[in-house]
Amino acid sequence: MEKTKVAIVGMGTVGTGVARLLLDYGDRTARHAGRILWLEKVVVRDLSKARDMEIPEGVLTDDIAEVTEHPDIGCVVQVIGGLEPARSIMIRLLESGKDVVTANKALLAEHGPELFDRARQLGRAIAFDAAVAGGIPIVTNISQCLSANGIQSIHGILNGTCNFVISQMDELGTDYQEAVREAQRCGYAEADPTTDVDGSDAAQKLALLSHLAFGARVHWKDIPRKGIELLGPEDLRFARELGYRVKLLAVAQLVQDELELHVGPQLVRSDSPLADVGSAYNAIRVVGDAIGRAWFHGMGAGQMPTASAIVADLIDMVVGRTAITFRTLELWSEQPARVMPRDSGTATGRYYLRFTARDHPGVLAEITGTLGRHGISIASFIQHESEGQLGDNVPLVIMTHESTEGATQRAFNEICEMEMIDGPSVRMRVLD
């Protein structure tokens, strides 16, 4: 059987998974690729570091030139995180005549136009299905399988770390900090989990999906986003009492020919498939004008799910399917955006508001009066009877009728400045 030589740059958790699939399951990949995917080189930073698996002699190297100057290596899996040196290495690989498979969503979200333009100039291709939602083939499905559809909306749980943390808090009553530490112990969160828990990771993935699905050209930093840092166990209990569960959602939906984009914790109905997504799993709901609703669910993080998506991209690359798709889609090309982002302040919806207020006469009247001045009406209200003395702090939960993002944010800020409001307050969208 014909042999195609490939290489891996970076052998952390995901790189090791890719190597394991290529070395231990070569017959499987050969069956799908119609050729042997021969792991010729693996570039690492430290040759002396202990590995979780045995690598054949002569494969490991700390010199990238052994890949870039190798005439028989045509495709390289780059699994280095961050922006640099990942960007410089990818450009070097492309300029040396290599096609590249990557899982680095931060790199593509930040430098996608530059990298894709350079790849096109050089007649090379970039595949990145593993960059969004781990083992779920959402990039392939949106760009190819659903290409007959006009996509109307995407609602996704795209960050496994946040979903794991919220699940721990919701199901076990764990506080936020302990849930984060448990995510780190399980390998779902980095030592510094900031980009996961503040919504940045999900925003980067949403920017990629929005470009694929809608032809939008929006930088991920321009997507309104909130994290889960202020969520408390009480918010999850109140959500259940109201018939909802809390999930960090990334949303892109067409509204009057403009694209509404946002990332943040939301209340989703308990009978929704999204509400049942637990642990580090991801899920994406895509609505197309022809197919209607389509659901995708699977592990959004982890060594082997991500490696699975990478090797699938690698097979498509060496067979030649990726090159055809890459030329046809013209991702991040000079073509103008097909849709423009909508002013986030005009987005409409219902909201969950939770305040910690002093138990004094007239407090509720001041809060409802402020909401009324901003044109926000109340759908329901929860204030459990205080077990302490008059003047103690009590949680107040308000569910609004439909309002705009701008009006709700202004009213929320004004209420938070009131003298009788103590402690952190929480505002979340409601997905009905």
N, C-alpha and C positions, 0 to 999 in steps of 0.2 A: 504494500500500500504506500502511496506517496506520502512523504514526510514534509511538514511545514514547520520551520523553526520559529519559536516565539521566545519572548523574554519577559521578565517581571522586574520592575524597578520599585523597590521597597518591599520589605518582608516583615511587616508588622502582623497584626491579627488577620487582616483581610488578605494580605499577600500570601501568608502561610496557607490560608484556606484555598486560594487559587492554585498554589503549588500542589496541594494535596489532591485536588480534583484532577489536575493534569497528570500527576505521577501515579496516583493510586487507581484512577478510573480512566486510564487512557483508552481502553477499548470502548467505553461509553462515548467519550468525546469523538473518537475516530468514526464511530458508527454514524453520528449526526453530521460530522464535518466531511466525511468521505475521504479523510486523510488523517494521518497521525499528527497531533499537535505536540511537537517535540520541544520540551522545555530546555532551551539551549543555555540561557544565562539568567541569573538572578542577581540584581545589583543591590547590595546592602551597604550600610554605613560602617558597620563594625563586623569584620569577619570573625572575630573571636567570641562573639556573643552566642550563647547557647540557643539552639533552635528547638521548636516543638516537634520537629519531624526531621527525618534523615534526607539530606539533599545529596544527589549523586556527586561524586568527585569531579571537580573542574567546573561545576555549574555556578557556584557562588563567586562573586567578585565585588570589589569595592570601587571599580573603575567603570564609569558610564561609557567610556570610549570602547570598551569591549562589546557594547551593544550598538552604539552609533556607527562604529566602523566595521561592524560585521556585515558582510554583503548578503548573507543568507537569512538574516533575521528581518522579516518584513512587518511584523506586528508586535507591539509592546504593550503590556499591561502596566500602567503607571498608577500605583496605589500609595502615593505620598500625600499626606494631608497638608493643609495650609496653603498660602499663596506663593511663598518663595521658600525653597528653590523650585517648587513644583512647576510654576509658570516657566521659568528658564529652562528646566529640563524638558518640558513638553515641547517647547519651541525647538530645542536642540534635536529632539527625537524626530519631529516633523521635518526639519531641514536636512536630516540625514536619511530621509526617504522612508521613514517608518510610519505606519498607521498606529493610532493610539486608542486604547480602551482605558477609561478612567472612572473612578467613583467619587471624584473630588468635586462635590457640588459647590463649595465655596469658591473654588478656582473658576469654575464655569460661570457662576453668578457674577463674579467680579470682572473676569477677563474673557468672557465668552466671545464677544465680537472680535477682539484681537486674535484669539486662538483659531476661531473658525475661519476668519478671513485668511490667515496665514496658511491653514491647511488647504483651503481651496486654491490659493496661489500656487501651492506646491503639488497639487494633484493628490493630496492625501486625505484621510478621513479620521474623524473622531467619533467614538461610540461612548455613551454615558448612561445606559439604562440603570446601572447600579447607583447612580448619583442621587436618585429619588426613590424613597420607600424601600430600600434594601432589596429583598428578593422578589418584590412585586414588579412585574414587567410593565409598569405604567407608561414609561416613555414609549416603548414599542407599541403599546395598545393605542395611545393617543395619536402618535405620528403615523401609524400604519393601519392597524386593525380598525380604527374608528374614522378613517380618512374620508368615508362617504358622508359623515355627519358634520353638521354645523354644531359645534359644542356650545351649549347654553350655560353650563355652570360646572364648577369643580368644588367639592367640599371634601377636605382631606384631613385625616389624622396622620401627619407626616413626620412627627418626631417621637420615636420610641421611648426616649428618656422621659419626656413630659408625660406620656401616657402611662408609663410605669409608675412614676411618682404619684400621679393623680389616682391611679388604681390602688396603690398602697394606702393612701390617705382615705379613700372612699370605702374600701372593703375591709381594711384592718384598723382604721382610726389612727393611723400613724401620723405624727406631725410632719410638717414639710421638711425640716432639716434631716430628720431621721430617714424619711423616704428617699431623699437625695443620697444619703450615705449608703442606703441599701442598694440603690441603683448603681452606685460606684462599685460596691462589693460584687454585684452580679455582672459587672462589665458593660452595663448599659449607659453609663455616664463617665465622662472624662474626669480627671482630677480637678480640673476647672470646668464646671458644667455650664458656665454663663451663657454661651451661644445657644445651648439647648433650651434652658429654662427661661431665657428672656425673649424667645420667639424668633431669634435671628436665623437659626438653622431652618425652621419651617418657612420663613420668608424667602430664603435663598432657593429652596426647593419650589416654592410657589412661583417665583420669578421664572424659573426654567419651564414649569408646566404651562404658565400663562403664555410664554413665547411659543411653545409647541401647539397649544390648543387654540389660541386666539390671535397669534401673530403680534402680540404686545411686545413692546420694547421698554420695559420698566426695570430700573435698577432696584435690587431687593431692599436697599436702604430707604427707598421712597414708598415702600408698602407699609401702611399703618400696622403696627404690631404691639402686642402686649404679651408679657410672660405670665408665669404662674406663681411668681414669688410671693404675692400678697394673698394667694388663696389660703383659706383656713379650713380645717375640718368642719367648722360650722357651716361654711358655704356649701359643702357637699351634702351635709345633713339637710339644710334648707332646700337644696335642689331636689333631693329625694322626696321631701315632704310635698313639694309642688308638682311632682311627677316627672322630674327631669334628672339627667346625669350631666356632669361637667366634663368637657373634653377640650383640649387645645386644638382648634380648627384653623386650617388655612383655607380661605375662601376666595374664589374668583368666579364672578358671574356677570353676564351681560345684562345691563339695565339701560334700555333706551339707547342702544348702540354704543354705550360706553361700558368700560370694564370696572366693576367694583372689586376692590382687592383689600383684604385685611387678614390679619393673623391675631388670634387671641383666644383665651378661654371662653367657651360658650355653654349655655344650657341647651342640651338636646333632649328631646322627648325620650322617656324610658323605653318606649316600644320601637324606637328607631334602631336599625342595625348598627349605627354609629355608637349608640349607647352601650352595646355589648362588647365593644372592642377593648380588651383589657391588656394588662402587662405591657410588654414592649412591642405589641403588634401595631401595625399601621392599617389604615383602610381609606379608600378613596371612592367617593360617589361621583360619577360623571354622568351628566345629562346631555344627550345628543338629540337633535331634532328628528332623527330617523330611528335610533335605537331606543330612545327613552332613557330610563335610568339603568346604569350599569354599575356594579359593585366590584371592587377589587380589595382583597383582604389577605394579609400574610405578615410574616415577620419583617419589621422595618429596620432591623439592625442585627448585628451579630456576624460572626465570622463566615459561617457556611451559607446563610441566605444571601449575603452580599456577594460572596464568591460565586454562588450559583448564577447571579445576574451577570457578573463579569465574564464568566466562561461562556455563557450564552452569547454575549456580545462578541467575544473572541471567535467563536465558531462562525457567526454571521460575517465577521470581518474577513476571515481567511477564505470563506466560501465565495465572497464577493458581493453578498447582499447589501452590506453596509455601505459600500462605495456607491452603489446605485441610489440608495435612499439618501445618502449624504448630499449627493449632487442635486437630487430632485427637490429636497426640502429647502435648501439654501438657508439654513439656520443662521441667524445673526448676520444676514447679508445687508447690502446697502439699500434693499427695498424698504420703502416707508412702512411704518407700523400700520396694521390693518384696523386696529382699534386703539383708542386713547383711554387712559385711566380716568375714572370718574372722581370728581371732588369728593373726598371722603366725608366731608361734613354734610353732604346731601343724602348719604345712605340712610335708608329707613329700616326700622325694625323695632322689636320690643326689647326691653332691657330689664335685667335684674340689678337692683341696687341694695347694697347692705351697708348700713351705718351703725356705729357704736355710739349711742347717745346717752346722756344723763337722764335718768328717770325723773323729769320735772314736768309740771303742768305746762302746756303750750308748746312743747317741743315738736310734737307731731304736726301741730297747726303751722309752725314755721316751715317745716320741711315740705309739707304739701302745698303751702302757699308759694314757696320758691318754685316748685315744679309747675304749679299752675301759671306763674308769670312767664315761664318759658314754653307754655303751650303743651305741657306733658300731663296726660291724665293717668290715673292709677287704676290698674286692673285688679290687683289684690294686694293685701298687706298682712304681714306677720309680725306680731309682737307678743312673745310669750310672757306670761305674768312673771314679774321680778320676784326672785326668792330673797332679795336683800331689803335694804332700807330705801326709802325715797331718796333720790339723788345718786344711787348706784348706777353704774353703766349697764345698759341693756342693748341687745342687738335689735335693729329694726330692718325688716326686709320688705322691699317694695318691688312689685312686678308692674311694669308700665304697659299702657296700650302703645300702639305704634307711634313712633316719633322719629325725628332725625338724629343722626349721630352728633351733629353740631349742637343742637339744642340740649340734648341729654348730657353731653360733656360739660357744657356751660353751667347747667343747673347742678350737676354733680359737684363741680369745682366750687360753686358758691356755697353749697350745703357743707362741704368739707371744711370751709373756713369759719363756720358758725362756732361760737364759743362752747355750745353744749355738745359738740361732736368730739369724741375722744377716740384715739387709736386709729388703725388703718381702716379705710373704707374700700369697698369693692364694687366695681361696675362691670357687668358682663352682658354681651348680646344674648338673645334667645333665638334659637333656631326651631321654628315650629313646622 
